[in-house]
Amino acid sequence: MRKSRMLLAATLLMAAGAYIVVAGQSELKRIAVPLPAAAPGAPGAARVDSAQLLGDVRTLASAEFGGRRTGTEGSRKAQAFLQARFEALGLRPFGGAFAEPFAFTHKSIKGLLTPGKAYKTEYPKSVNYIGFIPGSATDARYIVVSAHYDHLGEKAGKLYPGADDNASGVAAMLAIAKWFKAHPPRHSIVFAAFDGEELGLQGARAFLAALPFPKARLALNLNLDMVSHNDSNEIYAAGTSYTPALTPLVAQAAARNTVKVKLGHDRSQLVAGSVEDWTGSSDHGPFHDAGVPFLYFGVEDHDDYHAPSDTFERINQKFFVDVANLLVDVAETADRNLR
Ligand SMILES: [Zn+2]
């Protein structure tokens, strides 16, 4: 999940008159702040194993994984993949094991209105995968790097592979884990592959509900969701409008990398008659609600979003590798600078 179009709210706002439209446009200008990037052609420091990164996306988005819908056989294959990758990286289990099982009930308004569809569906066997690398500083707090691994599965006989959404975020998270294994962090860094995001950010909610220490010990949630597919070499970083102290950290990393970073999508703003605010549209939402600062990285919506065409072949490979290098830099800069 990611797109958050509140058409009804937008319609009501439009009805309120031209003043709000004008205000909305100036809001957009104020909020979509492009950060200075490195000079074109300047080599960003390569921090990521690009073959591993692309291979991870290709595997997770393959037909064998069936679109990774929560509770399915494809989801269990994704879990086995995460178990093996967490072990290979040498992460420590956050609890007794990497697997964090949880249950939830999904309520569907569509199901309420469609004859033959269920309003309530139980998901008794959902599983987050959570590992961590302990920090070197005794008083340091936790940084949670998160990416959801679930997607839409199959609908009407069609596979929804979810390469950009969100095999890409999972692969980038694993690349960040590899970097910190080789370059030990100050903070303890938690790596969270969340389940049930597409069904209402369920994995993130379950993780926070089961957190074994006060939420004030979470310094940051760095959430990655759809980070590989853009034709303009652009990615958004949302969250800085709530925590302005994060802006210079993102700006420093952006200046060392080749991808164009735009700050925005974290306040209500009118775009073509819709209100597009991504604050609650992926797993950073529950962290924000719990008072934890977040940085969410994701691309602008594209034609393959939540479509069977969201395949490995459709992602922009060079862009994705560049984004992963940027994200390692952002994570490292945050680790060095946050309290
Ligand atoms: Zn997603």
Boltz pocket constraint, residues with backbone or C-beta under 6 A from the ligand:
constraints:
  - pocket:
      binder: B
      contacts: [[A, 1], [A, 2], [A, 148], [A, 150], [A, 165], [A, 166], [A, 197], [A, 225], [A, 226], [A, 282]]
      max_distance: 6.0
